[in-house]
Amino acid sequence: MTYTVDMLTPGSWVDFAPATTTAEVGQNIRTIISTYLGSSPGSRGIGVDYTDVIDGPIPVLKARLAGIITTAIMEQEPRAVIVSIDFLETEEESALYGRLVPVIKYALAEEVTT
């Protein structure tokens, strides 16, 4: 089964006791993606280093960002297997602000069969 984390949808408060593994993994992915690497007190290894995806052509940045996000999730949340990473953007946002909003589709590692 494939699950989605949409970074455009506002997140909710942190749930310290998620009811399901899916909810916990989704919350962890959202936390990883929305945290700049090194900015979390007590856990400096959580997050993504976005310094390599500043000021470049949007198609190149999409590819770099997808790789950076995939690597961060693989290292920090091994229960998730990335299926795809897409980006929500409007022409106006992309042209004026260079804003790319990731949409991560993933499966749980325990559900994936080879």
Buried (B, 14 or more C-beta within 10 A) or exposed (E): EEBBBBBEEEEEEEEEEBEEEBEBBBBBBBBBBEBEBEEEEEEEEBBBEBEEBEEEEBEEBBEBBBEBBBEBBEEBBEBBBBEEBBBEBEEEEEEEEBBBBBBBBBBBEEEEEE
